[in-house]
């Protein structure tokens, strides 16, 4: 089911829990790799990805130690990174505005159609 959702997506937001950043970074890396594999193998088209660092109001004291890893991750996979907090409302709108702008730049996939035989007296698209 996840594979189907990824195939049909035009943009993806991955939420990363900043309060549990040590566990989140490796999980996010695996998710990004899965998304890229599915998009490449099945439809050979990339969808923009935004990484949302959620719960920014609950960052651990050693968060600065992880910032370089986040930077490397975003550079390696061409992913945008924005922080947000549902508690304070900070940054949430920017996450969605960012992915919406990225999606606008992605060409829509062409719809596949087949012509029906005219011998039936009707002509149309299937």
N, C-alpha and C positions, 0 to 999 in steps of 0.2 A: 504494500500500500504506500509506504514511504517513497519507494522508487517511482511510482506513478505520479505522486504529488510533485516530486522533484522534476520529472520529465515535463510536466505541464507548466511549471513555474516560469515566470518572467523576471522575478526578483526574489531574493531570499534574505531574511533577517535571522541571524543566529544570535540567541541570547546567551550571554556568559555571565555567570554569577560571580561578581567581584568579591563578595564576602567569602567565597571559597575558591579563590583564584588559583591556588596551587593545584587543585584537582581539575579545574575548569579548562586550563590551557591545553592539556593533552587531549581532553575530550573534544574540544572545539577543533583541534587540528584533524582528528579522525573524522569528524563530521564534514569538514571542508573537503577532505580527500574523497569521502564517499560521494558528496555532491558533485564534485568535478568528474569523478569516474562515471557516474550515472549520466550526467549531461553529455560527456564526451562520447561514451559508447553508444548511447541510444539516439540522441538527436544532434550530436556534434555542434552544439551551440551553448555558449556560456550565458548564464544569467548573472546579473550583478549580485554581489553578496555584501551585506552590511553586518558587521559584528557589533552587537549592542552589549556594552559592558553594563549590566544591570546591577541594581542595589549599590550604586556609586556612593551612597551615604553610609554604607557599611564596609568600606574598604579596610582591610587589615593594616596594621601598622607597618608591615614590611612590603606594602604594595609597590613601592618604588623599585624593589628588587625584581618585580615581574614586568615592569614597563618595557624593558628592552626585549623581553620575549614576545610581548604583544606587538611591538613595532616590527620585529623580525617576521612574525606570523602574517601581519597585514601586508608587508612588503613582498614576501615570498609568494603569496596567493592573490595579490592585487585585491585585497579586501579593505573596505572602509571600516574605520573603528570610531564609534561614538559612545560616550558614557551617558547613562540615564538613571533616574531613580523614580520608582512609582510612588514612594513615600512623599518625596518633595515635589515631584512632577518635573524636575529639572531634566532637560535633554530628551524627553520622550517624543515630543513633537519633531525635534530635529532628526531623530532616527527615521521616522516615517517620511519626513520630507526628503531626506537624503535618498532613501530607496526609491521613492516615487520619481525623483529627478533622474536617477540612473535608469529606471525602467522606461521612461519616456525616450531615452536615447537608443534603446534596443529595438531593432526593426521587428515588427510583428511577423510571426511565421505565416507563410502563405497557406491558405486553405486548399486542401487537395480536393479536386472534384473530378468526376467521371461523367462523360456524356452517355446518356441512355440511347439505345437503338431507336432510330426514327421509324422503323418498320411497324412499331406498335401504334403508330398514328400520333404519338405524343413525343415531344422532345423536351428534355429538361435535365437538370443536374441531379446527380445522386449524391 
